[in-house]
Amino acid sequence: MNRTTQTKRTTIYDLAELAGTSASAVSAVLNGNWKKRRISAKLAEKITKLAEEQGYALNMQASVLRRDRSKIIGMIVPKYDNRYFGSIVEQFEALARERGLFPIITCTMRDPALELEAARAMLSYQVDCLIATGATDPDRVMELCAAAGVRTINLDLPGARAPSVISDNYGGALELTRRVLANCEKEYGEKTPLLFVGGRGTDHNTMERVRGFRDAHAEAGVAVDDTLVQTVGYAPEKAESAMRQLAERMSPLPRGMFVNSTISLEGVMRWIRRSGHYADRVPQLGCFDWDPFVAMLGDHIEMVRQDVPKMLEAVFGIIDSGDTELTVVQIPPIVEKMG
């Protein structure tokens, strides 16, 4: 009797033999539980590399496709520490469940290695799709998922190899800067440059916001020195440190500021309170982020609220349509006066 010859699929036992370890250790690494098992990072990296080389993730996904779709959808997020990402997670879960999907979400702390570890764990759960939210290396995540036959969509930060949905960072920053410049001129009777604080200078969103910030100044005929652009990261401690160091070199500081997140705003407000630098008059502020409690600080703050509902609608529109075109969908944010 003739038999059809099939290529033998790689199993965790094959990987265990190649790695010189146990099948349970391989399973723990592929499921993202290796740290709990006290498996060394060196062994975890070796197993992960072998799995990729042997196409193990691809075999897992092929098995799922033979049975049916898993109805599981994954999302990685960089942080849980502000209202923006919390809102994304909450609405993502609601929209996924409306479609009969089961959402899995994990935080990756803006760490590229954790992003890949999370993606591998999602693949082990056999997700149908992965939403990479604010990923530092979305293209690497896409490559890993594509090897397993799983599609990805980028949210918040764009990538070059998968569809992306982001805010119109340039347009929002342009309008926010215009408003704060106008508020400063109205308050102080002169046109003066603002201080930009927060964000990572290498990421797309911050670069676009800095571009809008500079262009709004150019429109107003106000020059901006490079020392006034402090893209020191998002952590409040970094914003506070940047303010302190700048005050040591420059006095007085600008009477208006563009703060690149509510997390950075926390550090800025802490420094203002502790330093007493603006004791005579509170500076005019603009924040590219939104939290209703900021209204308690007074009426001198303009905020940009990213339109999370429309962003998630666009993400699920791509999923529902099956569209794979490498588009970047930009959703206009909303600029609001607080207080």
Backbone as numpy.savetxt, mean C-alpha at the origin, in Angstrom:
# Nx Ny Nz CAx CAy CAz Cx Cy Cz
-2.15 -53.69 -22.85 -3.00 -52.50 -22.85 -2.12 -51.26 -22.85
-2.45 -50.31 -23.74 -1.69 -49.08 -23.81 -2.04 -48.16 -22.63
-1.04 -47.56 -22.07 -1.25 -46.61 -20.98 -0.69 -45.25 -21.40
-1.39 -44.19 -21.04 -0.92 -42.85 -21.34 0.14 -42.46 -20.31
1.29 -42.07 -20.80 2.37 -41.66 -19.91 2.14 -40.23 -19.45
2.16 -40.01 -18.12 1.97 -38.68 -17.58 3.22 -38.25 -16.84
3.50 -36.97 -16.91 4.63 -36.43 -16.17 4.32 -36.47 -14.68
5.23 -37.03 -13.90 5.01 -37.13 -12.46 5.01 -35.75 -11.82
3.97 -35.50 -11.04 3.86 -34.21 -10.38 4.72 -34.18 -9.12
5.30 -33.04 -8.85 6.11 -32.87 -7.64 5.21 -32.87 -6.42
5.61 -33.60 -5.39 4.86 -33.63 -4.13 5.73 -33.03 -3.02
5.12 -32.83 -1.85 5.90 -32.31 -0.73 6.97 -33.32 -0.30
6.74 -34.61 -0.59 7.74 -35.62 -0.26 8.95 -35.50 -1.17
8.70 -35.16 -2.45 9.81 -34.91 -3.37 10.63 -33.72 -2.91
9.91 -32.65 -2.52 10.59 -31.45 -2.06 11.36 -31.72 -0.78
10.79 -32.53 0.10 11.47 -32.87 1.35 12.78 -33.61 1.08
12.74 -34.54 0.11 13.94 -35.30 -0.24 15.00 -34.38 -0.84
14.56 -33.47 -1.73 15.50 -32.52 -2.35 16.12 -31.58 -1.33
15.31 -31.19 -0.34 15.79 -30.24 0.66 16.51 -30.90 1.83
16.41 -32.24 1.89 17.04 -32.96 2.99 16.35 -32.71 4.31
15.02 -32.65 4.28 14.27 -32.40 5.51 12.99 -33.23 5.50
12.09 -32.99 6.45 10.87 -33.76 6.55 9.75 -33.15 5.72
8.75 -33.96 5.39 7.59 -33.47 4.65 6.80 -32.46 5.47
6.77 -32.65 6.79 6.05 -31.71 7.65 6.72 -30.34 7.65
8.05 -30.33 7.58 8.78 -29.06 7.51 8.47 -28.35 6.19
8.44 -29.11 5.10 8.09 -28.53 3.80 6.69 -27.94 3.83
5.75 -28.69 4.40 4.36 -28.23 4.49 4.27 -26.94 5.30
5.02 -26.87 6.40 4.99 -25.67 7.24 5.52 -24.45 6.49
6.57 -24.65 5.72 7.14 -23.54 4.94 6.15 -23.07 3.87
5.58 -24.01 3.13 4.66 -23.65 2.04 3.37 -23.03 2.56
3.01 -23.35 3.80 1.80 -22.78 4.40 2.08 -21.51 5.19
3.35 -21.09 5.21 3.69 -19.84 5.89 3.79 -19.97 7.39
3.91 -21.20 7.92 3.95 -21.40 9.37 5.33 -21.80 9.87
6.35 -21.57 9.06 7.67 -22.07 9.41 8.28 -21.40 10.64
7.92 -20.12 10.87 8.48 -19.44 12.04 7.93 -20.04 13.33
6.64 -20.38 13.32 6.05 -21.01 14.50 6.69 -22.37 14.79
7.10 -23.04 13.73 7.74 -24.36 13.88 9.23 -24.23 14.18
9.71 -22.99 14.27 11.13 -22.72 14.54 12.04 -23.31 13.48
11.55 -23.26 12.26 12.37 -23.67 11.11 13.25 -22.49 10.73
14.50 -22.73 10.39 15.43 -21.65 10.10 15.05 -20.93 8.80
15.38 -19.67 8.74 15.10 -18.88 7.54 15.86 -19.45 6.34
17.06 -19.98 6.60 17.86 -20.55 5.52 17.16 -21.77 4.90
16.62 -22.63 5.75 15.91 -23.81 5.24 14.61 -23.40 4.55
13.90 -22.42 5.12 12.65 -21.95 4.51 12.92 -21.39 3.11
14.00 -20.63 2.99 14.36 -20.06 1.68 14.71 -21.18 0.68
15.43 -22.20 1.17 15.82 -23.32 0.31 14.59 -24.07 -0.20
13.64 -24.34 0.70 12.42 -25.05 0.31 11.59 -24.23 -0.66
11.47 -22.94 -0.38 10.69 -22.05 -1.25 11.28 -22.00 -2.66
12.60 -21.91 -2.72 13.27 -21.88 -4.03 13.06 -23.18 -4.78
13.18 -24.30 -4.08 12.96 -25.60 -4.72 11.52 -25.74 -5.22
10.56 -25.25 -4.42 9.15 -25.33 -4.82 8.90 -24.55 -6.10
9.51 -23.36 -6.18 9.35 -22.55 -7.40 10.00 -23.23 -8.59
11.20 -23.77 -8.38 11.92 -24.44 -9.47 11.16 -25.67 -9.96
10.51 -26.38 -9.04 9.80 -27.60 -9.40 8.36 -27.34 -9.84
7.94 -26.07 -9.80 6.58 -25.73 -10.22 5.52 -26.27 -9.29
5.85 -26.37 -8.00 4.92 -26.98 -7.06 3.62 -26.18 -6.93
3.72 -24.85 -6.84 2.51 -24.02 -6.71 1.61 -24.20 -7.93
2.22 -24.31 -9.10 1.44 -24.50 -10.33 0.66 -25.81 -10.27
1.28 -26.87 -9.74 0.59 -28.15 -9.64 -0.59 -28.06 -8.67
-0.43 -27.33 -7.59 -1.53 -27.17 -6.64 -2.71 -26.49 -7.31
-2.42 -25.42 -8.05 -3.51 -24.68 -8.69 -4.17 -25.52 -9.77
-3.39 -26.29 -10.50 -3.98 -27.15 -11.53 -4.95 -28.15 -10.89
-4.60 -28.63 -9.70 -5.49 -29.54 -9.00 -6.81 -28.87 -8.65
-6.73 -27.63 -8.21 -7.94 -26.87 -7.88 -8.80 -26.67 -9.12
-8.16 -26.35 -10.25 -8.91 -26.10 -11.48 -9.63 -27.36 -11.96
-9.04 -28.55 -11.71 -9.71 -29.78 -12.11 -10.99 -30.00 -11.29
-10.92 -29.59 -9.99 -12.10 -29.78 -9.14 -13.13 -28.68 -9.39
-12.73 -27.47 -9.17 -13.59 -26.30 -9.33 -12.82 -25.12 -8.76
-13.36 -23.94 -8.95 -12.74 -22.78 -8.35 -12.88 -22.86 -6.84
-11.90 -22.30 -6.13 -11.93 -22.38 -4.67 -12.91 -21.39 -4.05
-13.24 -20.33 -4.78 -14.09 -19.25 -4.27 -13.42 -18.49 -3.13
-12.10 -18.57 -3.06 -11.33 -17.83 -2.06 -10.60 -16.69 -2.75
-10.66 -15.51 -2.18 -9.96 -14.35 -2.74 -9.08 -13.75 -1.65
-7.84 -13.44 -1.99 -6.89 -12.95 -1.00 -6.56 -11.48 -1.18
-6.14 -10.87 -0.09 -5.66 -9.48 -0.14 -4.49 -9.33 0.83
-3.42 -8.67 0.36 -2.37 -8.25 1.28 -2.47 -6.74 1.42
-2.27 -6.26 2.65 -2.28 -4.83 2.93 -1.01 -4.47 3.68
-0.49 -3.24 3.51 0.78 -2.90 4.15 0.67 -2.59 5.63
-0.47 -2.04 6.05 -0.65 -1.62 7.44 -2.13 -1.66 7.81
-2.39 -1.74 9.10 -3.75 -1.60 9.62 -3.90 -0.31 10.42
-2.86 0.54 10.40 -2.80 1.62 11.39 -3.45 2.94 10.96
-4.23 2.93 9.88 -4.99 4.15 9.59 -6.35 3.80 9.00
-7.21 4.80 8.97 -8.59 4.59 8.54 -8.67 4.15 7.07
-7.75 4.63 6.25 -7.78 4.33 4.82 -7.66 2.83 4.57
-6.63 2.19 5.11 -6.46 0.76 4.87 -7.52 -0.06 5.61
-7.95 0.43 6.78 -9.03 -0.26 7.47 -10.31 -0.26 6.66
-10.59 0.87 6.00 -11.78 0.99 5.16 -11.67 0.08 3.94
-10.47 -0.01 3.36 -10.26 -0.90 2.21 -10.57 -2.34 2.61
-10.03 -2.78 3.74 -10.23 -4.15 4.19 -11.71 -4.43 4.43
-12.37 -3.51 5.14 -13.78 -3.72 5.47 -14.65 -3.83 4.22
-14.45 -2.93 3.26 -15.28 -2.94 2.07 -14.91 -4.08 1.12
-13.64 -4.46 1.12 -13.21 -5.62 0.34 -13.94 -6.88 0.82
-13.99 -7.06 2.13 -14.68 -8.24 2.67 -16.15 -8.24 2.29
-16.80 -7.08 2.40 -18.23 -7.00 2.09 -18.51 -7.31 0.62
-17.72 -6.73 -0.28 -17.94 -6.94 -1.71 -17.60 -8.38 -2.11
-16.60 -8.97 -1.47 -16.25 -10.37 -1.77 -17.40 -11.30 -1.37
-17.94 -11.07 -0.18 -19.02 -11.95 0.30 -20.29 -11.78 -0.53
-20.53 -10.56 -1.03 -21.69 -10.35 -1.90 -21.62 -11.25 -3.13
-20.39 -11.59 -3.54 -20.19 -12.41 -4.73 -19.99 -13.89 -4.40
-20.23 -14.25 -3.15 -20.07 -15.65 -2.76 -18.63 -16.07 -2.61
-17.71 -15.09 -2.42 -16.30 -15.38 -2.25 -15.91 -15.32 -0.78
-14.90 -16.08 -0.40 -14.41 -16.05 0.97 -13.10 -15.27 1.00
-13.08 -14.11 1.72 -11.88 -13.27 1.72 -10.86 -13.70 2.78
-9.59 -13.68 2.39 -8.48 -13.89 3.32 -7.58 -12.66 3.22
-7.25 -12.07 4.36 -6.48 -10.81 4.37 -5.32 -10.95 5.35
-4.17 -10.41 4.97 -3.03 -10.39 5.89 -2.24 -9.10 5.70
-1.57 -8.68 6.75 -0.77 -7.45 6.75 0.69 -7.79 6.54
1.36 -7.04 5.66 2.74 -7.36 5.30 3.75 -6.28 5.71
3.31 -5.27 6.44 4.21 -4.30 7.08 5.15 -3.57 6.12
4.73 -3.41 4.88 5.57 -2.77 3.84 6.93 -3.46 3.72
6.93 -4.77 3.87 8.16 -5.57 3.80 8.07 -6.48 2.57
8.94 -6.29 1.56 8.88 -7.10 0.34 8.96 -8.60 0.60
9.78 -9.00 1.58 9.90 -10.43 1.89 8.59 -10.97 2.46
7.93 -10.18 3.32 6.65 -10.61 3.88 5.57 -10.66 2.81
5.65 -9.77 1.83 4.68 -9.79 0.73 4.76 -11.12 -0.03
5.97 -11.56 -0.32 6.13 -12.82 -1.05 5.73 -14.01 -0.18
6.08 -13.94 1.10 5.69 -15.01 2.02 4.17 -15.11 2.10
3.51 -13.94 2.17 2.05 -13.93 2.24 1.43 -14.46 0.95
2.03 -14.08 -0.18 1.51 -14.56 -1.47 1.63 -16.08 -1.57
2.74 -16.62 -1.11 2.91 -18.08 -1.13 1.88 -18.76 -0.23
1.64 -18.17 0.92 0.64 -18.74 1.82 -0.75 -18.69 1.19
-1.07 -17.57 0.52 -2.36 -17.45 -0.17 -2.49 -18.53 -1.24
-1.42 -18.77 -1.97 -1.45 -19.80 -3.01 -1.66 -21.18 -2.40
-1.10 -21.39 -1.21 -1.30 -22.68 -0.56 -2.75 -22.88 -0.15
-3.45 -21.77 0.06 -4.89 -21.83 0.34 -5.71 -21.87 -0.96
-4.99 -21.84 -2.09 -5.61 -22.00 -3.41 -6.57 -20.87 -3.76
-6.13 -19.63 -3.50 -6.95 -18.47 -3.84 -7.16 -18.41 -5.35
-8.31 -17.86 -5.74 -8.59 -17.64 -7.17 -7.97 -16.35 -7.67
-7.79 -15.38 -6.77 -7.27 -14.07 -7.15 -6.63 -13.44 -5.92
-5.59 -12.64 -6.15 -4.92 -11.94 -5.05 -4.89 -10.44 -5.34
-5.36 -9.64 -4.39 -5.30 -8.18 -4.50 -4.09 -7.71 -3.72
-3.12 -7.14 -4.41 -1.90 -6.63 -3.78 -2.11 -5.15 -3.47
-2.39 -4.84 -2.21 -2.70 -3.48 -1.80 -1.46 -2.81 -1.22
-1.05 -1.70 -1.83 0.10 -0.96 -1.33 1.37 -1.77 -1.29
1.52 -2.74 -2.20 2.70 -3.62 -2.19 3.94 -2.86 -2.62
5.06 -3.13 -1.95 6.31 -2.47 -2.30 6.90 -3.02 -3.60
6.59 -4.30 -3.90 7.09 -4.94 -5.12 5.96 -5.73 -5.78
4.94 -5.02 -6.32 3.77 -5.72 -6.87 4.10 -6.62 -8.05
5.11 -6.27 -8.84 5.44 -7.09 -10.00 6.01 -8.45 -9.58
6.76 -8.47 -8.50 7.29 -9.74 -8.00 6.16 -10.62 -7.48
5.20 -10.01 -6.80 4.03 -10.75 -6.33 3.27 -11.32 -7.53
3.12 -10.50 -8.58 2.40 -10.94 -9.78 3.11 -12.13 -10.42
4.44 -12.08 -10.52 5.20 -13.18 -11.13 4.98 -14.49 -10.37
5.01 -14.40 -9.06 4.82 -15.59 -8.24 3.43 -16.18 -8.45
2.42 -15.30 -8.47 1.04 -15.77 -8.64 0.80 -16.28 -10.06
1.37 -15.61 -11.05 1.19 -16.03 -12.44 1.74 -17.42 -12.67
2.85 -17.75 -11.98 3.43 -19.09 -12.12 2.48 -20.16 -11.59
1.56 -19.75 -10.70 0.58 -20.68 -10.15 -0.77 -20.56 -10.85
-0.83 -19.77 -11.92 -2.07 -19.62 -12.66 -3.10 -18.75 -11.95
-2.64 -17.90 -11.04 -3.54 -17.04 -10.26 -3.35 -15.59 -10.69
-4.45 -14.90 -10.95 -4.37 -13.51 -11.38 -4.21 -12.58 -10.18
-3.61 -11.42 -10.43 -3.45 -10.41 -9.39 -3.98 -9.08 -9.90
-4.40 -8.25 -8.97 -4.79 -6.86 -9.26 -4.11 -6.00 -8.20
-3.51 -4.91 -8.65 -2.84 -4.00 -7.72 -3.81 -2.91 -7.27
-3.77 -2.60 -5.99 -4.61 -1.56 -5.42 -3.74 -0.60 -4.62
-4.01 0.69 -4.74 -3.30 1.76 -4.03 -1.97 2.12 -4.68
-1.09 1.14 -4.90 0.16 1.38 -5.62 0.14 0.56 -6.91
0.53 1.17 -8.05 0.46 0.45 -9.32 1.65 -0.46 -9.56
1.44 -1.41 -10.46 2.52 -2.25 -10.95 2.52 -2.22 -12.47
3.54 -2.81 -13.08 3.67 -2.78 -14.53 3.13 -4.03 -15.21
2.78 -5.07 -14.41 2.46 -6.35 -15.03 1.07 -6.88 -14.69
0.26 -6.07 -14.04 -1.12 -6.47 -13.71 -1.98 -5.21 -13.67
-3.29 -5.34 -13.86 -4.16 -4.16 -13.77 -4.03 -3.50 -12.41
-4.16 -2.16 -12.38 -3.99 -1.42 -11.14 -5.12 -0.42 -10.95
-5.54 -0.26 -9.70 -6.53 0.76 -9.33 -5.92 1.62 -8.24
-5.80 2.91 -8.51 -5.15 3.82 -7.56 -5.93 5.13 -7.48
-5.60 5.96 -6.51 -6.13 7.31 -6.46 -5.40 8.19 -7.47
-6.05 9.26 -7.87 -5.37 10.27 -8.68 -4.52 11.10 -7.72
-3.33 10.60 -7.44 -2.47 11.23 -6.45 -2.00 12.61 -6.88
-1.70 12.75 -8.15 -1.24 14.06 -8.65 -2.36 15.09 -8.54
-3.55 14.75 -9.05 -4.66 15.70 -9.03 -5.06 16.08 -7.62
-5.10 15.09 -6.72 -5.45 15.37 -5.33 -4.43 16.27 -4.65
-3.14 16.00 -4.89 -2.09 16.82 -4.29 -2.09 18.23 -4.85
-2.35 18.36 -6.15 -2.40 19.68 -6.79 -3.48 20.54 -6.13
-4.69 19.98 -5.99 -5.80 20.73 -5.40 -5.57 21.01 -3.92
-5.05 20.04 -3.19 -4.79 20.25 -1.77 -3.77 21.36 -1.56
-2.70 21.35 -2.35 -1.67 22.38 -2.22 -2.22 23.75 -2.58
-3.01 23.82 -3.64 -3.64 25.09 -4.01 -4.43 25.67 -2.84
-5.19 24.81 -2.17 -6.05 25.28 -1.07 -5.22 25.76 0.11
-4.18 25.02 0.47 -3.37 25.42 1.62 -2.60 26.70 1.31
-2.10 26.84 0.09 -1.43 28.09 -0.31 -2.39 29.26 -0.20
-3.61 29.07 -0.67 -4.62 30.14 -0.61 -4.97 30.47 0.84
-5.07 29.44 1.68 -5.37 29.67 3.10 -4.26 30.45 3.79
-3.01 30.12 3.43 -1.88 30.84 4.00 -1.86 32.30 3.56
-2.12 32.52 2.28 -2.13 33.90 1.78 -3.25 34.71 2.45
-4.40 34.09 2.64 -5.52 34.77 3.30 -5.20 35.07 4.76
-4.54 34.13 5.43 -4.24 34.27 6.85 -3.09 35.23 7.12
-2.05 35.17 6.26 -0.83 35.91 6.55 -0.58 37.07 5.57
-1.37 37.16 4.53 -1.25 38.29 3.60 -0.07 38.21 2.65
0.52 37.03 2.48 1.63 36.89 1.55 1.71 35.45 1.04
2.34 35.29 -0.12 2.54 33.97 -0.70 3.88 33.41 -0.23
3.83 32.29 0.45 5.05 31.65 0.93 4.98 30.15 0.68
6.12 29.50 0.52 6.10 28.06 0.23 5.67 27.23 1.43
5.13 26.04 1.14 4.73 25.10 2.16 5.84 24.09 2.42
5.71 23.38 3.51 6.61 22.27 3.84 5.89 20.96 3.54
6.55 20.05 2.83 6.00 18.72 2.52 6.64 17.72 3.48
5.81 16.97 4.23 6.34 16.03 5.22 5.68 14.66 5.06
6.51 13.60 4.98 6.00 12.24 5.02 6.02 11.52 3.68
5.92 10.19 3.75 5.91 9.37 2.55 7.29 8.92 2.15
7.33 7.89 1.33 8.60 7.36 0.83 8.86 7.95 -0.55
9.98 8.60 -0.71 10.29 9.29 -1.96 10.39 8.39 -3.17
10.51 7.07 -2.94 10.67 6.14 -4.06 9.37 5.51 -4.53
8.27 5.70 -3.77 7.04 5.06 -4.21 6.22 5.98 -5.12
5.43 5.37 -5.98 4.69 6.08 -7.00 3.79 7.17 -6.41
3.04 6.83 -5.37 2.08 7.76 -4.82 2.75 9.03 -4.29
3.83 8.85 -3.53 4.52 10.02 -2.99 5.15 10.85 -4.11
5.73 10.20 -5.10 6.32 10.95 -6.22 5.27 11.79 -6.94
4.09 11.22 -7.16 3.01 11.96 -7.82 2.50 13.09 -6.94
2.44 12.88 -5.64 1.99 13.94 -4.74 3.00 15.08 -4.68
4.28 14.74 -4.67 5.32 15.77 -4.70 5.23 16.56 -6.01
4.95 15.86 -7.10 4.81 16.55 -8.39 3.64 17.53 -8.36
2.51 17.11 -7.82 1.37 18.02 -7.69 1.67 19.18 -6.77
2.37 18.90 -5.68 2.79 19.92 -4.72 3.65 20.99 -5.40
4.63 20.54 -6.18 5.52 21.49 -6.86 4.79 22.28 -7.95
3.92 21.59 -8.69 3.21 22.28 -9.77 2.25 23.33 -9.24
1.62 23.08 -8.10 0.73 24.08 -7.50 1.52 25.31 -7.07
2.71 25.10 -6.55 3.58 26.23 -6.20 3.97 27.02 -7.44
4.31 26.28 -8.51 4.71 26.95 -9.76 3.56 27.80 -10.30
2.33 27.28 -10.23 1.16 28.06 -10.65 1.03 29.36 -9.88
1.35 29.27 -8.58 1.21 30.45 -7.72 2.42 31.36 -7.78
3.45 30.96 -8.54 4.66 31.76 -8.64 5.50 31.73 -7.38
5.44 30.61 -6.66 6.17 30.47 -5.40 7.25 29.40 -5.57
8.48 29.75 -5.29 9.59 28.80 -5.41 9.62 27.87 -4.20
10.00 26.59 -4.46 10.09 25.59 -3.39 11.51 25.04 -3.34
12.20 25.24 -2.23 13.54 24.70 -2.04 13.44 23.20 -1.73
14.42 22.44 -2.19 14.40 20.99 -1.97 14.37 20.62 -0.50
14.91 21.48 0.38 14.91 21.17 1.81 13.50 21.17 2.39
12.54 21.74 1.64 11.16 21.77 2.12 10.37 20.52 1.73
11.01 19.59 1.04 10.36 18.33 0.68 11.00 17.22 1.50
10.32 16.84 2.59 10.85 15.87 3.55 10.11 14.53 3.40
10.52 13.74 2.41 9.91 12.41 2.20 10.70 11.41 3.04
10.41 11.41 4.34 11.21 10.65 5.31 10.57 9.32 5.71
9.46 8.97 5.09 8.73 7.77 5.48 7.41 8.16 6.13
6.61 7.13 6.47 5.28 7.41 7.01 5.21 7.38 8.53
6.16 6.77 9.20 6.09 6.60 10.65 6.05 7.96 11.35
5.23 8.10 12.39 5.14 9.38 13.11 6.48 9.82 13.70
7.28 8.84 14.15 8.58 9.17 14.72 9.50 9.82 13.69
9.39 9.37 12.44 10.23 9.95 11.38 9.78 11.36 11.04
8.47 11.60 11.03 7.97 12.95 10.76 8.38 13.89 11.88
8.26 13.44 13.12 8.64 14.27 14.26 10.13 14.60 14.22
10.96 13.61 13.92 12.40 13.82 13.84 12.75 14.79 12.71
12.08 14.66 11.56 12.34 15.56 10.44 12.00 17.00 10.80
10.89 17.20 11.50 10.50 18.54 11.93 11.54 19.13 12.89
11.98 18.33 13.81 12.96 18.80 14.80 14.28 19.19 14.12
14.75 18.34 13.22 16.02 18.62 12.54 15.92 19.83 11.62
14.78 19.96 10.94 14.61 21.11 10.05 14.56 22.41 10.85
13.90 22.37 12.00 13.80 23.57 12.85 15.16 24.01 13.36
16.07 23.06 13.51 17.43 23.39 13.96 18.21 24.12 12.88
17.85 23.88 11.61 18.57 24.49 10.49 17.85 25.71 9.91
16.55 25.79 10.14 15.74 26.83 9.50 14.78 27.45 10.51
14.81 28.77 10.57 13.88 29.45 11.46 13.49 30.79 10.85
12.20 31.10 10.79 11.10 30.22 11.22 10.78 29.19 10.15
10.03 28.17 10.53 9.57 27.18 9.57 8.39 27.74 8.77
8.09 27.14 7.61 6.95 27.61 6.82 5.66 27.65 7.63
4.76 28.55 7.25 3.50 28.71 7.97 2.40 27.76 7.48
2.74 26.97 6.48 1.80 25.99 5.97 2.50 24.69 5.66
1.77 23.58 5.73 2.37 22.26 5.49 1.44 21.36 4.69
2.08 20.48 3.92 1.41 19.37 3.23 1.92 18.12 3.92
1.04 17.42 4.64 1.43 16.22 5.37 0.87 15.01 4.64
1.73 14.01 4.40 1.42 12.97 3.42 0.63 11.78 3.95
0.17 11.81 5.20 -0.72 10.78 5.73 -1.12 11.18 7.14
-2.17 10.57 7.67 -2.54 10.84 9.06 -1.50 10.27 10.02
-0.77 9.25 9.58 0.29 8.69 10.42 1.40 9.72 10.57
1.81 10.35 9.48 2.81 11.42 9.55 2.26 12.62 10.30
0.97 12.89 10.14 0.35 14.02 10.84 0.45 13.85 12.35
0.36 12.61 12.82 0.52 12.35 14.25 1.87 12.85 14.74
2.93 12.56 13.98 4.27 13.01 14.37 4.42 14.52 14.28
3.84 15.12 13.24 3.91 16.58 13.07 3.22 17.28 14.23
2.01 16.85 14.59 1.26 17.48 15.67 1.95 17.28 17.01
2.57 16.13 17.19 3.30 15.87 18.44 4.47 16.83 18.57
5.19 17.05 17.46 6.33 17.98 17.51 5.86 19.40 17.75
4.78 19.80 17.08 4.26 21.16 17.27 3.90 21.39 18.74
3.24 20.41 19.35 2.82 20.55 20.73 4.02 20.60 21.67
5.01 19.74 21.44 6.15 19.66 22.34 7.14 20.81 22.16
7.30 21.26 20.93 8.33 22.26 20.64 7.87 23.68 20.95
6.58 23.93 20.85 6.08 25.30 21.02 6.47 26.22 19.87
6.90 25.63 18.76 7.40 26.44 17.64 6.31 27.34 17.06
5.10 26.86 17.05 4.00 27.64 16.49 3.07 28.15 17.60
3.67 28.55 18.71 2.88 28.96 19.87 2.00 30.18 19.57
2.50 31.07 18.69 1.75 32.31 18.40 0.57 32.07 17.47
0.72 31.14 16.53 -0.35 30.87 15.57 -0.18 29.49 14.95
-1.26 28.71 14.95 -1.23 27.36 14.40 -1.04 27.42 12.89
-0.16 26.59 12.31 0.06 26.64 10.86 -1.16 26.11 10.08
-1.28 26.56 8.85 -2.29 26.02 7.94 -1.80 24.66 7.46
-2.66 23.65 7.51 -2.26 22.28 7.18 -3.12 21.68 6.08
-2.48 20.82 5.29 -3.18 19.98 4.33 -2.67 18.56 4.54
-3.57 17.59 4.58 -3.17 16.20 4.79 -3.75 15.32 3.70
-2.88 14.57 3.01 -3.35 13.63 1.97 -3.74 12.33 2.67
-4.86 12.41 3.35 -5.42 11.29 4.09 -6.65 11.85 4.78
-7.42 10.99 5.42 -8.66 11.49 6.02 -9.00 10.72 7.28
-9.42 11.49 8.29 -9.97 10.92 9.51 -10.88 11.98 10.12
-12.13 11.64 10.42 -13.06 12.65 10.91 -12.65 13.27 12.23
-11.85 12.56 13.03 -11.44 13.10 14.32 -10.47 14.27 14.19
-9.86 14.42 13.01 -8.96 15.55 12.79 -9.70 16.87 12.92
-11.01 16.85 12.68 -11.81 18.08 12.83 -11.71 18.65 14.24
-11.38 17.79 15.22 -11.24 18.24 16.60 -10.02 19.14 16.79
-9.09 19.12 15.83 -7.88 19.95 15.93 -8.15 21.41 15.54
-9.27 21.66 14.89 -9.58 23.03 14.49 -9.97 23.11 13.03
-10.15 24.34 12.55 -10.61 24.54 11.18 -9.50 24.97 10.23
-8.26 24.70 10.61 -7.11 25.11 9.80 -6.54 23.94 9.00
-7.32 22.89 8.82 -6.82 21.69 8.15 -7.72 21.32 6.97
-7.10 21.11 5.82 -7.76 20.54 4.64 -7.30 19.09 4.53
-8.19 18.20 4.12 -7.82 16.79 4.01 -8.27 16.20 2.67
-7.52 15.22 2.21 -7.88 14.46 1.01 -8.39 13.10 1.44
-9.63 12.81 1.07 -10.22 11.50 1.37 -10.21 10.66 0.10
-9.44 9.59 0.11 -9.41 8.72 -1.06 -10.73 7.96 -1.14
-11.26 7.87 -2.36 -12.61 7.34 -2.57 -12.57 5.81 -2.59
-12.50 5.22 -1.40 -12.36 3.77 -1.26 -13.52 3.01 -1.92
-14.78 3.43 -1.74 -15.87 2.68 -2.39 -15.69 2.58 -3.91
-15.34 3.68 -4.55 -15.16 3.63 -6.00 -13.92 2.83 -6.40
-12.88 2.89 -5.57 -11.68 2.10 -5.86 -11.99 0.61 -5.81
-12.73 0.18 -4.77 -13.08 -1.24 -4.67 -14.07 -1.65 -5.74
-14.98 -0.75 -6.11 -15.89 -1.05 -7.22 -15.10 -1.31 -8.49
-14.06 -0.52 -8.72 -13.23 -0.70 -9.91 -12.48 -2.03 -9.86
-11.97 -2.39 -8.68 -11.26 -3.66 -8.52 -12.18 -4.83 -8.86
-13.38 -4.84 -8.27 -14.28 -5.96 -8.51 -14.89 -5.91 -9.91
-14.92 -4.71 -10.51 -15.33 -4.62 -11.91 -14.35 -5.35 -12.80
-13.06 -5.22 -12.50 -12.03 -5.95 -13.26 -12.17 -7.45 -13.03
-12.40 -7.84 -11.78 -12.55 -9.27 -11.47 -13.77 -9.84 -12.18
-14.90 -9.14 -12.08 -16.15 -9.65 -12.65 -16.08 -9.77 -14.17
-15.36 -8.82 -14.79 -15.30 -8.81 -16.26 -14.26 -9.78 -16.80
-13.32 -10.19 -15.95 -12.23 -11.04 -16.41 -11.19 -10.29 -17.22
-11.25 -8.96 -17.18 -10.34 -8.13 -17.97 -8.89 -8.31 -17.49
-7.99 -8.52 -18.42 -6.57 -8.69 -18.09 -5.70 -7.57 -18.68
-6.33 -6.57 -19.27 -5.57 -5.47 -19.87 -4.78 -4.73 -18.80
-3.56 -4.37 -19.11 -2.67 -3.72 -18.13 -3.00 -2.24 -18.00
-4.17 -1.95 -17.49 -4.61 -0.58 -17.34 -4.30 -0.09 -15.92
-4.20 1.24 -15.78 -4.11 1.87 -14.47 -5.33 2.77 -14.33
-6.26 2.36 -13.49 -7.49 3.13 -13.26 -7.22 4.11 -12.12
-7.41 5.41 -12.40 -7.18 6.44 -11.39 -8.52 7.00 -10.92
-8.77 6.91 -9.63 -10.02 7.38 -9.04 -9.77 8.74 -8.38
-10.51 9.78 -8.77 -10.31 11.10 -8.15 -10.62 11.07 -6.66
-9.76 11.61 -5.82 -10.06 11.70 -4.39 -10.92 12.93 -4.10
-11.33 13.05 -2.84 -12.22 14.15 -2.42 -11.46 15.03 -1.44
-11.40 16.34 -1.72 -10.72 17.28 -0.84 -11.77 17.94 0.05
-11.54 17.89 1.36 -12.53 18.40 2.33 -11.89 19.36 3.32
-12.61 20.40 3.66 -12.22 21.30 4.74 -12.71 20.71 6.03
-11.82 20.56 7.03 -12.21 20.00 8.32 -12.62 21.12 9.27
-13.37 20.76 10.29 -13.78 21.74 11.30 -15.08 22.41 10.96
